[in-house]
Amino acid sequence: MSVACLGLRSSRSISSVTGLLRELVAIPSLNPAFCQDRALSGESRVASFLAELGRRKGLAVSYQPVEGRRKNLLLTYRPTERPSHRLLLAPHMDTVVADAQQLTPLLKNGRLYGRGACDTKGSIASMFDALVDLIASPDRPKQTEIQLACLVDEEHGQMGSRAFAARSKTFDLGIVGEPTSNRVVSSHKGVMWFELRTQGKAAHGSRPGLGHNAVADMAKAVLYLEEDYRKELTLRPHPVLGPGSINVGTIAGGKQPNIVPDACSLWADRRLLPGESYATIARHLLKELKARGVRVQIHYRRDAECPALETDLQLPWVKSLMRQQRQRKALGVDYFCDAAVIASAGTPCVVMGPGSIDQAHTVDEWISLASLEAGRQSLRQFMSQLP
């Protein structure tokens, strides 16, 4: 796909990073979990485009199988000397749902509009452009290997980062691309989705005493989660992230009004703090509900935890990056991303990228071109100082 195909008068009218982002936005890469249309879903088109461009720019290109036809794309700069350090740049290629208009990039008033512009094709563009500019310069690192890992499935199950963490070596630092307005984020909350189930006994609605109402039991559980449990969480705040949170998202029970419901279930979203685990949360909930006379079953995925992230600010490369960004205080975010998955395998990670999370997933998603360029320059400067 050429710049001319996107309706530009001349490739000289915009910067290289803006031009790259515009091309990336025009390539659909909707997460298959949200879109079954093969013409729009999957990350392979973006990966092929970046692979071809990366080869031309002198990067080593490889793929990492994830599931089915989905693959992570690995673009690697290998220094002339034997590498003694390794830096990871890790944005994701998939996006949430989009319509035709959102897949048509639009430049207007210093912004680029389109699905994925800030989440996270802006990070891909700034990282790629900074890397290829670096390796073509005399100040490229002599002993540091740099890998740009373009990951799949961040917006759904994080299969890409889980596969990467399981199969890759560790790095001195990972910079995970998400829209943070180019600020260094060293901690983020984790997330646990769990289901509660109550079991009752069916009976005729005119004689409810002959049955046991599973919905009534669940109502007690909801009251605990939304009131007492929420208050409990406020008593244990994290110094950067604040307290954990709970949200009851869905509930279903009963078949019709004249039958005492024999089953009820709910799904809830629990945001985790560093140090919290699914197992300890589940045990606590079962204990507290039992004390209130409510017997429930709890179900959650044990094979794909989404833990919280907390990275040591005293690590040399983290200190260097924060100093460059003129940032003194630790920053955290409420959302979950690939950083904690990669960090759980031994690579210390921070989250940083152009654009604001306020624009992510919105109908008119956009990124400031000034933020995009600033992100490129920040990475370029940081990498040029590596050994």
C-alpha positions in Angstrom: 0.0 0.0 0.0 1.5 3.3 -1.0 1.1 6.8 0.5 -0.5 7.9 -2.8 -3.2 5.3 -2.4 -4.2 7.0 0.8 -5.0 10.3 -0.9 -1.9 12.3 -0.1 -0.7 14.8 -2.6 2.9 14.0 -1.7 4.8 11.9 0.8 6.9 15.0 1.5 3.9 16.8 3.0 3.9 14.7 6.2 6.7 13.2 8.4 7.8 9.7 7.9 6.2 8.6 11.2 2.8 10.2 10.3 2.9 8.6 6.9 3.6 5.2 8.4 0.8 5.5 10.9 -1.6 6.5 8.2 -0.8 3.4 6.2 -1.1 1.2 9.3 -4.5 2.6 10.2 -5.7 1.9 6.6 -4.8 -1.8 7.1 -7.6 -3.5 9.0 -6.5 -5.7 12.0 -9.7 -6.2 14.1 -9.3 -8.8 16.8 -11.0 -12.0 15.5 -12.8 -12.3 18.9 -14.9 -9.2 17.9 -15.1 -9.7 14.1 -15.6 -12.8 12.0 -15.1 -11.1 8.7 -11.8 -12.4 7.4 -11.3 -9.3 5.2 -11.2 -7.2 8.4 -10.0 -9.4 11.2 -6.6 -10.7 12.2 -3.2 -9.1 12.4 -1.5 -10.8 9.4 -1.9 -7.9 6.9 -0.2 -5.5 9.3 2.5 -8.0 10.1 3.2 -8.6 6.4 3.4 -4.9 5.7 5.8 -4.2 8.5 7.9 -7.3 7.7 8.5 -6.2 4.2 9.3 -2.7 5.3 11.6 -4.0 8.1 13.6 -6.1 5.7 14.2 -3.1 3.4 15.4 -1.1 6.4 17.9 -3.7 7.6 16.0 -5.4 10.4 16.0 -9.2 10.9 12.5 -10.5 10.4 11.0 -13.6 12.1 7.6 -14.8 13.2 6.5 -16.5 16.4 3.6 -18.9 16.2 0.8 -18.1 18.6 -2.4 -19.9 17.7 -3.8 -21.1 14.4 -2.6 -18.7 11.8 -1.9 -15.9 14.2 1.7 -15.0 14.7 3.8 -12.3 16.5 6.1 -10.4 14.3 9.7 -10.0 15.6 11.8 -7.2 14.0 15.3 -7.3 15.4 18.3 -5.0 15.3 21.5 -7.0 15.9 24.6 -5.0 16.9 28.0 -5.5 15.3 29.5 -6.7 18.6 28.3 -9.6 20.7 25.2 -8.2 22.5 25.5 -7.8 26.2 22.2 -6.0 26.6 18.7 -6.4 25.2 15.9 -3.9 24.8 12.3 -4.9 24.0 9.7 -2.6 22.3 6.3 -4.3 22.4 3.2 -2.7 20.9 0.2 -4.7 19.7 -1.2 -5.0 16.2 -4.9 -5.8 16.9 -7.7 -3.3 17.4 -11.2 -3.3 18.6 -14.2 -3.2 16.3 -14.4 -0.6 13.5 -16.6 0.4 10.6 -15.5 1.5 7.2 -15.2 5.2 8.1 -12.9 4.3 11.1 -10.7 2.4 8.7 -10.2 5.4 6.5 -7.4 7.5 8.0 -8.1 11.2 8.2 -5.6 14.0 8.8 -7.3 17.1 10.3 -6.2 20.0 12.6 -3.0 18.3 13.7 -4.6 15.0 14.4 -4.8 11.6 12.7 -8.2 10.0 13.0 -8.9 6.2 12.6 -9.3 3.0 14.4 -6.0 2.0 16.1 -4.5 5.5 15.7 -3.6 5.7 19.3 -4.3 2.1 20.5 -1.7 1.1 19.5 -0.7 1.7 15.9 0.7 5.1 17.0 3.1 3.2 19.2 4.0 0.8 16.4 4.8 3.7 14.0 6.8 5.7 16.6 8.8 2.6 17.6 9.4 1.4 14.1 10.4 4.8 12.8 12.7 5.5 15.7 14.4 2.2 15.4 15.1 2.3 11.6 16.4 5.9 12.0 18.7 4.8 14.8 20.2 1.8 13.0 21.0 3.9 10.0 22.9 6.4 12.1 26.5 6.4 13.5 25.2 6.5 17.1 23.5 3.1 16.9 24.2 0.8 19.9 27.2 -1.4 19.6 26.4 -4.0 22.3 22.6 -3.7 22.6 20.2 -5.9 20.7 16.8 -4.2 20.1 13.7 -6.2 19.3 10.4 -4.7 18.1 7.8 -7.4 19.0 4.5 -6.6 17.3 2.1 -8.7 19.3 -1.4 -10.2 18.5 -4.5 -10.4 20.6 -3.9 -7.8 23.3 -7.5 -6.6 23.1 -8.9 -10.0 24.0 -6.9 -12.8 25.7 -3.3 -11.6 25.4 -2.3 -14.8 23.6 0.5 -12.9 21.8 2.2 -11.6 24.9 1.7 -15.0 26.7 3.4 -16.8 23.9 6.1 -14.3 23.7 6.8 -14.5 27.5 6.9 -18.3 27.4 9.2 -18.6 24.4 11.5 -15.6 24.4 14.7 -14.6 26.4 14.5 -11.9 29.0 15.5 -8.3 28.3 17.1 -5.6 30.4 13.9 -3.6 29.8 10.6 -3.8 28.0 8.8 -0.8 26.8 5.2 -1.8 26.1 3.4 0.5 23.7 0.1 1.9 25.0 -1.2 5.5 24.8 0.3 7.2 27.9 0.9 10.6 26.4 4.6 9.5 26.3 4.8 9.3 30.1 6.5 6.4 31.8 4.0 4.2 33.5 5.6 1.8 35.9 2.5 0.1 37.4 -0.9 -0.9 36.2 -3.8 -2.8 37.7 -4.6 -6.4 37.0 -8.0 -7.8 36.2 -10.0 -10.9 37.2 -13.3 -11.8 35.6 -15.1 -14.3 37.8 -18.5 -16.0 37.8 -20.6 -16.7 40.9 -23.3 -19.3 40.8 -26.0 -20.0 43.3 -28.1 -23.2 43.4 -31.7 -23.3 44.5 -34.8 -25.6 44.2 -37.5 -25.1 41.7 -41.2 -24.9 42.9 -44.5 -23.4 41.8 -44.5 -19.6 42.1 -47.7 -19.8 44.2 -46.0 -22.0 46.8 -42.5 -20.5 47.1 -42.0 -22.1 50.5 -41.6 -25.5 48.8 -38.5 -24.2 46.9 -35.3 -22.3 47.4 -34.8 -19.1 45.5 -31.3 -18.9 43.9 -32.0 -15.3 42.7 -32.6 -14.2 46.3 -29.3 -15.8 47.4 -27.5 -14.0 44.6 -29.1 -10.7 45.6 -27.4 -11.1 49.0 -24.1 -11.7 47.1 -24.6 -8.6 45.0 -25.3 -6.5 48.1 -22.1 -7.7 49.7 -20.0 -7.1 46.5 -21.3 -3.6 45.8 -21.3 -2.4 49.4 -19.2 -4.2 52.1 -16.6 -5.6 49.7 -16.2 -2.3 47.9 -15.6 -0.6 51.3 -13.1 -3.3 52.2 -11.1 -2.5 49.0 -10.9 1.2 49.8 -9.1 0.4 53.1 -6.1 -1.2 51.2 -5.0 1.4 48.6 -1.8 1.1 46.6 0.4 4.3 46.9 0.3 4.8 43.1 -2.7 2.8 41.8 -5.2 3.5 44.7 -7.6 0.8 45.7 -8.8 -2.2 43.8 -12.3 -2.2 42.5 -15.3 -4.4 41.9 -18.0 -4.2 39.3 -21.0 -6.6 38.8 -21.4 -6.6 35.1 -24.0 -9.2 34.3 -26.6 -11.3 36.1 -29.0 -14.0 35.0 -31.4 -16.3 36.8 -34.8 -17.9 36.6 -37.0 -19.1 33.7 -40.4 -17.4 34.2 -42.2 -15.5 36.9 -44.3 -18.4 38.3 -41.3 -20.7 38.9 -39.0 -20.4 41.9 -35.6 -20.0 40.2 -33.3 -23.0 40.8 -30.1 -21.3 39.5 -28.6 -17.8 39.1 -25.2 -16.6 37.9 -23.3 -13.3 37.7 -20.1 -12.1 36.1 -18.0 -9.5 37.9 -14.9 -7.5 37.1 -12.3 -7.2 39.9 -9.3 -4.9 39.3 -6.2 -6.2 41.1 -3.3 -4.5 42.9 0.3 -5.8 42.9 0.6 -8.9 45.1 -3.0 -10.0 44.7 -3.8 -13.3 43.1 -6.9 -15.0 41.8 -6.8 -17.8 44.3 -6.6 -15.5 47.4 -9.4 -13.3 46.1 -11.6 -16.4 45.5 -11.0 -17.8 48.9 -11.8 -14.5 50.5 -15.1 -14.1 48.6 -16.3 -17.6 49.4 -15.5 -17.1 53.1 -17.3 -13.8 53.4 -20.3 -14.9 51.5 -20.6 -18.1 53.6 -20.5 -16.0 56.7 -23.5 -14.2 55.4 -25.4 -17.4 54.8 -24.8 -17.4 51.0 -23.4 -20.6 49.4 -21.9 -19.9 46.0 -19.6 -21.5 43.5 -16.9 -19.4 42.0 -15.4 -20.0 38.5 -12.6 -18.2 36.8 -9.8 -19.0 34.3 -6.8 -20.4 36.2 -4.6 -20.7 33.1 -4.5 -17.0 32.0 -4.2 -14.7 35.0 -3.9 -11.0 34.3 -1.8 -9.8 37.2 -0.9 -6.2 38.2 2.4 -4.6 37.2 4.8 -2.9 39.5 8.3 -2.1 38.2 11.2 -0.9 40.3 12.0 2.7 39.5 15.6 2.3 40.6 16.5 0.0 37.7 19.2 1.8 35.7 17.4 1.9 32.4 14.1 2.9 34.0 15.8 5.7 35.8 17.4 6.8 32.5 14.1 6.8 30.7 12.3 8.7 33.4 15.1 11.3 33.6 14.9 11.8 29.9 11.2 12.3 30.1 11.7 14.7 33.0 9.5 12.6 35.2 10.1 12.3 38.9 7.1 10.5 40.2 5.8 7.0 39.6 2.7 6.8 37.4 0.1 4.0 37.3 -3.0 3.3 35.2 -6.2 1.4 35.9 -6.3 -0.6 32.8 -4.5 -4.0 32.1 -2.1 -4.5 29.2 0.6 -6.8 27.9 3.3 -5.4 30.2 2.4 -7.5 33.3 2.3 -10.7 31.2 5.8 -10.0 29.8 7.1 -8.9 33.2 5.9 -12.1 34.9 8.5 -14.0 32.8 11.4 -11.9 34.1 11.6 -8.8 31.9 11.1 -5.6 33.8 8.5 -3.5 31.9 7.2 0.0 31.7 4.3 1.2 29.5 4.9 4.2 27.3 3.5 5.5 24.0 2.0 8.5 22.2 -1.6 9.4 22.3 -4.1 9.4 25.2 -6.1 6.5 26.6 -9.0 8.9 26.6 -9.2 8.5 22.8 -8.7 4.7 22.7 -11.8 2.6 21.6 -13.8 5.8 20.9 -16.0 6.3 17.8 -13.6 9.1 16.6 -10.3 7.7 17.8 -7.4 10.0 17.1 -3.9 10.8 18.0 -2.1 14.1 18.1 0.7 14.4 15.5 2.7 16.3 18.0 2.4 13.4 20.5 3.3 10.9 17.8 6.5 12.9 16.8 7.4 13.4 20.5 7.1 9.7 21.1 9.4 8.9 18.2 12.0 11.4 19.3 11.9 10.2 22.9 12.6 6.6 21.9 15.2 7.6 19.4 17.1 9.6 22.0 16.8 6.9 24.7 18.1 4.2 22.3 21.0 6.2 21.1 22.3 6.3 24.6 22.4 2.5 25.0 25.7 0.8 25.0 
